Each structure stands twice: as structure tokens, then as C-alpha cells.
Amino acid sequence: MGEAMAMADAPDGALGHLLVLLDTHEIETMRGKLLAGVVGNPEPLRGLQTVQELAETLPNASDLEFVALHQNLIRVIKALCSVVIKYVSVVASNPDNVVAIVALDDNLLPILRVLQRFVERQTPRDLETSYSHKELLRWVPFVLTACYFVDCGELPGSDMLQSVAVAGDVLAACASLTQTEDRAHLLAQYVGQIVALCSQDVAKDEWVAVSSLNKLVLLNVVEQVPFPHLGGDLLGRLLALIFPLVDDLTDATQLIGARLLRHVVRNVTATELRWFSDVLLEVLLTAITSRKPATLDALLDSLVESLDKVSPPGELKHYDRFVPRLLSDTSLSSDVTVRVIFVRHLRVIVSRIGAPHSLHVIRYLQPLLKVLVAGFESINVTLLVETLETLRVTILSAWPRIASHTEEIVVGVLRAVAFCELFEAGGTHTPSKAEKEQVLVLCEGVLLLLHDVNSSPSIVSDMLMTVRRQSGKLAPFCDRVLAKTSAQSTSTSRLLASVDQAVN
């Protein structure tokens, strides 16, 4: 009744007639029939014919009629977008339903063409004359969300669907209309509304389901939104949607949650994140039990970033909660890929709790070195590289207490050298020439650094001399390092002599 009264003063034209036909009841009926067709009960879709006529009429409607019916058009646009969101999400939940997927393209095209023609009828000039930019909030988020459900790339055979191409055109038209640089800036303007639409009327079981498209669309949108658009009130709403995904036991769902969390914590301020620090760290403490490499990598990225942001300067209690756990998990990891991920993230944490900011890392130095030296027993080049990089950072971060661990470290590093120099070329586990050079350069750097920070510099040289005498294949490497340690010692002696002479 209200819609009919709203149409009473509208121009008596084809556009007005079609909008009367596409009232709320008619669109809801069309929605019900589309969903019924997905489960195998197809019904005639008279409403889609009316939608197609609307798409054909919009470009030819007069400016007077278009402006007069603008509010009614927005009502229809929003209702059609809701139909697209629900319809696509239901079809995507069953990728084996070939009949529904084939019908999807034909059923979406009329609706998407209406969206396209509606957006194309707007111009930046219209935003200044017929309605303000605030009016865009009434419908642009609906159009963007609907198009992202189609254009997210998750529909089976999406590269062959015409509707996907049309949805992309609509998104481009929206960017042009709002005069934004790219999709990222377009999404940033309306991300709050899009987040709400992605999760609207979605039960928790449906939200975390592997086949749920809603969370994938949210991921696709949020990962494009830059700082600082994810903070403020939106942060709490996002975390409320992300935490159930991270807590889920299904690998695919947890990975989506982990990626979302990583992007969010990286793109909010420390002050904003601290409001949620307790629950955030509790969720991460449980979640990092995952041993799926991609998921674990994203979760540890989130953890490292979160620890940095929620810890006030000089306060390391949150690190004390996680470092023992990370060292234990690294030590117990039998999967090389997983161990690489742990070692890489330990390196970041060590740098943050060590010199020059703090010497707190010394508290964990012994178990840390035990974990790192154990990594030299591997014949995996990636693990050796990550271990050497982390060992270098550890020496710099805990240099006052490194001397007592010199022998342990040198023995471990020489194992990596032996891996490069003793394996016969062409063997199964033989490193390539580039890999060999990379590992040896890192080994050399660690030994020179160890020589520099050691209270007894000769200990490194003595061990290298012993190895040189016992292994001809390791002699060239030892000679190279010994020459550099000798040069460093000579330079240091000359510097001290110059200082002494100047003082006297």
C-alpha cells in the first residue's frame, strides 16, 4: 500500500509501471522460486521477465522520470541485491549441483544488468544536483556486495559465466561513479556496510561451514581494504566474525579466519587492538595448535603482530606467555615445513625481546639455542637458511651471554658447512650451486659475528683450525673465515693501539 502511494505522484511511464510490478511481494516471490529451483523444484519465473524489461527500459527513461522515481528505484535495487546475495550463496554451497549452476548464469544476468544500467545512469554531476554523496550509502554497499558474491571467483566454472563479467563491469562503473582510484579505495568507503551485508541473516553453523560463500566474500573484500579503514567500531564487529572461523576445527574454514585476522591486526592501531587483547591472545593460543602450513603461517603472523601491538613499551608479559610454547612446538615439529614457519617467526620475536631494546631474550637463550642448533641436523636448505638467519639475530640480541655457548654454536654451523661441502654433486639431497653459496655465506657471517662478540675471540679460530686439519674438504671454507677473523683482529689491535697512543 505504501509503495503504491509512493508511486502515485510519479510520471506515468514504462519505468513507473515496471516498478509497480516489482513490489516487495513480487521480488520476495521471485527469490523463493529461485531458491526452490536450487533444490530441484523449478517454477516459472515471471518476475525475471519483468526485471529484464526494467534493464531494457532504464537507459531510455527520461531524466525527469528517472529522478522522480529514484527512491523507488533504490528500493528495487536493494531488494534485487539481497536476492543475488542469497541465491548465489545457496548455489555455491552445493558445487555438485550442475543444473543449479547452469541456471544460475541465466537467472543472474537480468538482475545484474539492472544494476549495471542503474549505476550507469548516475553521473558525478547527479551527485551534486539530484542527491548528495550520502545518498550513495543507501544503495552502493548493496550493489558492491551483490557483485562481489558473483565476482569472487568461487563459483564453479566462474571463468565461463557471463554474469561474472557483468558483475565486474558494475564494480568498475561504481568506482567511476564515486571517483575512486581503484577497487580497494572503493571498498574502503563502504566496508562497514559490506561487512554487515556479508553476515546478515547467517547462522553461526552456516557461517563456519566449509561451503559457506559469505566468509569467502568477506575475506575477498577485507583483504583489499587498507589502513586505517578497519579500525574503530568496525574492528569489534570484524573480530566477532573472525574468531569463530579461527576456532573452527575445519582446516579450510580456519585458514580463512587466519588470513582475515592477519590482515585486520596489521591494519589497525595498537590502541584499537589493545581493547581486545585478552580474547585475541586467548584465541591465538588455542589456534596455533594447527599444523597446516598455510594456516599456521597466517596465525603466527597474527600472533607476532598482535604481541608487538598489545604490549606497552617495556612490558613483555605477553611474550612470556607465548615464547616457551613456541620453543616447545618448534622442538617437537617433525614436519620440516612447519618447523621452518616456527623458526622464521621466532626470529621476529627474538629481535623484539633482545638487544638493543631489552635483554629479556637471555631468559630463553639456552632452550632457544637448543632448538636452533637441532635445526642443523636437517638436510633441508630452507630450514638451514632460516635457522642461520635466526641464529644471527639471536647472537646480536643476546650478545652479552653468547660466549658460553660458542662451541655449541660453532659445531652446529659447521654441520651446515659439511652439508654443502661433503655431499657429492648430483646426489638426491645435494644443494644446488646457488643454495650452497647462500648457506655458506650465512655460515661465514654467523662465525664472524660470533668471533666479534666473543670474550675470547681465539676460540672460534681454534675450532676452525682443528677442523681444517682434520677435513680437507672443509679446509677452504675454514681458511676463508680464518683470514677474515685475522684481519678483524689486526684492525682491532691497530685501533686499540691508536687510542692508547692518543691517550698517552
PyMOL commands that set and color helices and strands:
alter all, ss='L'
color gray80, all
select helices_A, chain A and resi 2-7+14-21+24-38+46-60+63-68+70-92+98-121+124-129+133-138+140-151+158-160+162-177+183-199+204-208+214-222+233-247+251-266+270-274+277-287+293-310+317-332+336-352+360-377+381-397+399-401+403-422+433-453+458-470+475-503
alter helices_A, ss='H'
color red, helices_A
deselect
rebuild
show_as cartoon
